[in-house]
Every structure is written in C-alpha cells, then in structure tokens.
Amino acid sequence: MTEERLTQAQFTQLVGEVERLSRSRDQELNRDQMQEILQELNLPTDLVDEAMMQLRRREALARQQKQNKLITVGVISGLAVVIVAGFLWFNRQQQILNNIYVNSEQSQLTLETNSGRRIITIIDSKQNPEVFYRVTLQDAPVGKKLSLGCNWINPSSEITHQNRYQTRDINQEVWPTYCRYQFNPGLPTGKWQVEMYLGDRLLSQTEFTVK
C-alpha cells in the first residue's frame, strides 16, 4: 500500500476538518447523558424516544419547508423571467407593426380591366365593375404575415362591405397589397370612401364617387 502524501495546504485543511468533527462530537449527547440530565431536571426519562421522534419530525419539516421556499422562489423567478421576456417580445412586435406606413400617393383605386392599372376616382355601378384598392406598405416586416382589412363606406357613412385577409410571407420592405369589392347598380350613388386597416390601426383611406 503506497503512502498517501499531502501538501501543506491539504494538511492544513485536514487539521481544520478534524477539529470541526471533534467539536461536533463533543456537542452531541448519548442516550445515557440525556437521561441523566432529564433526571436532574425531574423530567420523565421514558419519553426520550418519543421526544426524539418529534424532534426529528420537526427537523425534517423545517428542511422540507426550506426546500419548498427555495422551489417557490425558483418558480416565481422563472415566471417573472418568462413574463418580462413575453412583455418585451410583445412590445417589439407592436413596434414593428407601428413602423408600417403608407404614402397617400401609393393608395389607388383601379379596375381589373384597366390596362396599366389606370387610377380611377369615379365608378359606374351600372357596369358591375370589380374595383381594387391597391396600397403599398412601407417598412413591412420581412418574413412575417400581416392581417389586413378594408371597409367600403357608402355616402350614408355605413360600411357596405368589409374585407379581412392575411398576406403571404412578406419578402421585401416595400410591399404592395390590395382589397376589392364588386359594385352593382343597386348600391347608393354619391361620395364613397375605402379604408385599409392593420388590426384596428388605420393605414390608408381614399374617397371616390359612385354614379
């Protein structure tokens, strides 16, 4: 068997550990010592075992409560991190949506049959035209889809028709999109308006005349 050697630092640590164990042993009482002390205090010695069991239970309960507190703190801390991360993510997504805008000159009404998509401001409902409201989004979020909608509002300020749709994955920051509505002779004539929304945020609106 080879002789185990210690460095000076290891030996110092060893001495310290031996001293600690010695103090701990000196502080412990054996059963005979406990009974002697109880007799001196005029306390019944036959309750030692039950008292030890109660003591062990309290110690175990204290350890369990401490462990439960640590677990609770860990869970709360974890939830706090998740909530903060979710809040920051939501704010970031909202900021991305808020950055989207539309220039007024990039909002146009056209007919499907228009050659070169000529801009129109007057619609003849007797011809049952399908009208497109074409809008070009600026600073669109690349790699995402957007939920858009349009309101077609008649001269009485009533919404006659609504579009709700989702774009495909956006692949460029300047993103053209459109909504459409089929007009017919039964619709009221006069000044109309079409609005495009991103969620509940108004992006663009255009006025036109129906005759």
N, C-alpha and C positions, 0 to 999 in steps of 0.2 A: 504494500500500500504506500503510495507516494505521500510525502509530507506536504500538507497544504500550507502555502505561504501567503501572507497578507502584506499589502503595502501599509505604510504608516497611516495613510488616510483611512483605509479599510479597518485597521486595528482600532483607530480612534472611534469609528462608528460602531465597531463591535463592543467596545467598552461601554459606550453610551447606551446601547441596546440592553446589555446585561444589567446595568444599573437601573434602567427603566423596568425591566422584568422583575428585578429584586424588590423595587419599591411597590410594584403592583402586588406581588406575593405577600409582602408584609402587611398590605392593607386588607387582604382577604381574611375572612374568619372561617374556621371549620365549624362543623356541627357542634362539637363539644364546647367550643368557645362561645358560640351563640347561646347554648343552653345555660352556661354559667352566667352569662350576662343577664339573661332573662330571669334566672333565679334571684340574682342580686336586685333586680328591679321588681321582684314579686309578681312576675308575669308567668302565665301558664306555658310550660315548655312543650305540651302536646300539640300546640297549634303551630309549631315551627314549619312543618311540611306544608300545611295549608297556606300559611303566610308566604312561604317561598313561591308556591304556585301563583298566588295573587300578584306577588312582586314580578315574577317572570311574565305574567299576562300583561301587567301594566307596561313593562319594558317593551314587550312585543307590540302592544297597542301604540305606544309612543313612536316606535320605529315605523310602524305602518302609517301613522298619521303624518309623520315627517316625509315618508316616501310619497304619500298621496298629495301632500302640499307641493312637493317638487314636480310631480306629474301634472298637477293642476296649473302650476306656474308655466311649465313647458307647453301645455296645450294652449293656454291663454296667449303666451308669447307667439306660438305658431300661428294662431288665429289672427293675432294683431299684424303679423308679417303678411299673411295672405290678404287681409282686408286693405292694408296700406298698398300692397302691390296691385290689388284689383282697382283701388281708387286711382292710383297713378296711371294704370293702363287705360281705365275709362276716360280719364282726363286727356290722355294722349290721343285716344281715338276721337274724342269730341273735338280736340284742337285740329286734328287732321280734317274733319268734316267742316269745321268752321272756316278753314282756309280756302275752301272751294268757292269760287265766284264766277259770275257770268258778266261779260261786257254787253251792254244793251244792244250794240250793233250786231252782236252774234246771236240774237234771238230773232228768228224769221218764220213767217208763215209761207208755206209753199203748197202747191198741188202735186199729186203724184204724177200727173201727166205733164207737168211743166218741163220743158226742155231746158236743162241747165239750172233747174230749180229756181225759177224766177220768183222773186219776193212778191207776195200779194198783200193787199190791205182791204180789198172788197171781195166778198164771196157771194156768188149767185147760187142760192139754195135750190133753185128750180133745176139745176143741173146735177143734183145729188153728188156734189164733189166730196172726195175724201181729202181732208185738209191735214197737213203735217205741221206741227210746231217744232222747229228744229233749233236746238240750243247747243252751244259749245261751252263745255265746262273748262275752267282754268284751274290749275293746281289740283287736278284729280289725283286721288291716291292710287299709284300704280300697284297692281297685284290684288286689289280689293274690288268688291262689288258694291254698288250703291242702290239703295231703294229710293226710287223717284216716283213722282206723281204729278198729274196735271188736273186742273179744274177749268172747265169750259163754262163761262158765266154769261148768261143772256142779259138783255137790256134791263130786265127787272131785278138784276143782281142775284139771280137764282143760279145755282150750279145745275146745269143741264146734263153734264156728263163728267165723269171722273176716270182718269187712267191711273193705274197702280202697276208698277213693274220694277224689275230688278235688272240692272245691267249685267253683261257678262264681265269676266275679269278684265279690269282696265289695264291697258298696256302702254299708255302714254299720258302725260300730264294734261295735254290738251285733248279733251275727249268729246266728240260730237255725239249727241243723242237726240231723241225725238219722242213725241207722243202724237196721237192722231185722233180724229173724230170725223164721222160720216155725217154730213149735213143733208137735210131734206127739206122739201117745201113746207112742211108742217111746223117748222121752227120759227120763232118770232124774229122779225127783222129789226134792224137798228144797230146800235153800238154794242159790240160784244167784247169780251176780254178772256184771255187764256193765261193761266198762271202755272209755273212749274215749281214744285217743292222738292226739297231734300228732307225727308221726315216731315217736321212741321215748320221748317225754315223756308221762306220764300226765296227762290233763286232768281226768278225772272218773270216778267209779265209783259204782255203785248195786247194792244187794242186793235180791233178791226171792225169792219161793217159787214153785216149780212143783209142782202136785199132779196 
